């Protein structure tokens, strides 16, 4: 296990302010897009200080691992933007049938491959969303939703998962600090 210093200065390097001043003075769409991109950056950052072994660590009773969280976030991007907004059937996208399956790791999943897949899914989501107005509606099992709703939902979901990831990484850092103590 790689040793990670658990110091306040380390936290500052991990979490610089990602919200720029111009975010506060832009229009609604630009604000929503930037707020979503901030959360995407936070999710990708979960894997920035862990190695493949640490990223697979089960620190809670659920399927949640740092690597699994980012893999799940990729699933969420594809469900909401690639499937719902772009209209591509989930089966065609190779999406698992259940949310739990979206956390499941296979032998080919590494920090590098999962992060790259997530970033590519985010880029494709941006392209898909750019072709629609905030008022365009898309099917959801609870009824039609606007792109505006999808942005709000994604901001909340990715923020929640980024927070979960922060806690998992913090647990890993604490474990490394304890293991390194004389």
Buried (B, 14 or more C-beta within 10 A) or exposed (E): EEEBEBEEEEEEEBEEEBEEEEBEEEEEBEBBBBBBBBBBBBBBBBBEBBBBEBBBBEBEEEBBBBBBBBBBBBBBBBBBBBBBBBEBEBEEBEBBEEEEEBBEBEEEBBBEEBBEBBBEBBEBBBEBBEEBEBEBBBEEEEEEBBBBBBBBBBBEBBBEBBEBBBEBBBBBBEBBBEEEEE
